[in-house]
């Protein structure tokens, strides 16, 4: 019974990823203050996160087939890796300890359970194919071995609504830049 309750609690946390990101973005917006140095340090992480998420979103066909090519060869969860890099970059450019602390605490609390739940679902749905994939591909920390040819689709990226993340990130950075230049 105790183990079931712990798993249920973790699943609730996993389902709060959107709330985490909304709260995180608001904290960055309210508490953040960009300087040239923090911008130059943080923007490569943000761009890498956008790039990885974009390629992954243009590759994955959720609930239809198992994605194991392209970005899914460097790690099993490139969308989450991209989210991590984006959040890390935003933490850096915000130049605020509380924002960074929030990221350090809530990113793992929401994403680790999501990864565990997703892997259970994929194992159930794809069986040995997913189990074999897990044996050769790291979970989150990327391994840059050979990446086979894969099918990327702008249409799939649009279907997965990744462009919404791009709009939010660029609006957030723009507002931070304006706020830091004119207000602070």
N, C-alpha and C positions, 0 to 999 in steps of 0.2 A: 504494500500500500504506500509506504514512504517513497519508494523508487518511482512509482506511478505519479505521485504528486509532484516530485521533483521534475520529472519529464514534462508534465503538464505545465508547470511554471515556466520551464525553459521554452516550451512551444509558444506560450503567451508572449514571452520576450521576443522570440523570433518574428512573431506577427506584428511587432511594434517597430519594425525597421522604418516604415514610412513616418511614424511619429518621431522616431529618433532623428531622421534626416530633417524633418520640418523644424523641430526644436533646435537642432544643430545649426541649420541655416539662419534661423532667427537670432540665435546667440552670436553667430559670426557677424550678422548684419548690425545688431545692436552694440555689441562689445568690440567689434573689430576695428582696427585702425591700420591701414596699409602704409608701409614705407617703401621706398624704392628697393631697399635690401630685402625685406621680407617678400615683396612681390617677385623679385628675381629668384629668390630661393624657392618660393612656393609654387610659382607658375609651372615649372617643369613637371611637378607631381600632378598638378591639375590637368595639364595637357596629356600626360601619360594615362591618367585615369579616364579621361574622355576618349582617348584613342582606343584603349583596351576595351572599355565598355561598348564603344561603337562597333568595333570589329566583332565582339562577342554577340551583341544584339543583332547584327546583320548576318550571323551564322546560325544561331540557335533557333530551332523550330520547337518551341515549348510544347510539351505533351504530345508531340507527334513522332519525333525521332530522337535518338541519343546523339548529342553533339560530342564528337571526339576528335574533330579535325581543327586545324587553325589554332585560334587562341585556346581552344579546349585541349590542345596538346601540351601547352606550357603549364596549365593547372586546371583542375576540375571546376573551378569556380571563378573564371575570369571576370564575370560581372561584379562579383563581390571584391575581387582584387582591384578592379577599377574604382569601385566605390571607396575602398580603403585609401587608394592614392589620392583621389579627389578630396576626401575628407582631411587627409593629412596635409595636403597642399593648402586647403582653406584654413586649417588650424595654424599653419605657419604664417600665411599672409595676414591673418586676423591679428596676430601679435598680441594675443590675450591668453594668459595662463588658464583662466577658467574654461575657455573654449577648448583648449588643448586637453585639459583634464576631463572635460565632458566626453570628448572624442575617445580618449584612452579608456574610459570606463564603459561607455555605452556602446561603442562599436563592437567590442567582443561579446558583450552581454546580449546583443541582438543578432549578431551574425553567426557566432559559433552554433547556437541552437538551430538557426535557419539552415546552416550547412549540414548538421547532423540529421535534421528532419528530411531535408531534400535528398540526402544520400540514402536514407531508408526508403523513401518513395521510389527513387530511381532503381535501387536494388530490387525492390518488389516488382516494378514495372518491366525492367529490362534484364533481370536475372544475371546469368553468367556473363553476358556481354558487359554489363556495368561492373561486375566484380573483377573481371579481367582488366578493364579500363582503369579501375582503382589501383590495381597492382603496378601499372606502368606510368601513372600520371600523378604528380603530387597534388595534394588537396588545395593548398592556397599559395604557398611559397613557390614561385615559378621556377621551372627548369627549362632553360632555353636550348633544348635539344633540337634536332631537325623537325621543322614544321612542314608537314605534307601540304600539298595543294588542297584548297578547300573552297567551298562555295560561299561567297559573300553576296548579300543582296540588300540594296538600298530599300527595296520594298519590304523585306523582312525587318530591317531596322525600323522602318516607319511603323510596321505592324506591331512591333514590340515597344513602340512609343518612346524610343530613346531620345528623340529630338526634344522631348519635354525637359529631360535632364539638362540638355545643352542650353536651352533657353533660361532655365532657372539659374544655372551656374553663371552664365554670362551676365544676366541681370544682376545677380548678387555681386559679382566682381565690379561691374559698372557702378552700382550704387555705393559700394565700399570705396572705390576710387574717388567718386564725386564727394562723398562724405569726408574722406581723409584729406582731400585737397581744399575743399571750400569751408568745411565746418570745423575741423580740428586744428 
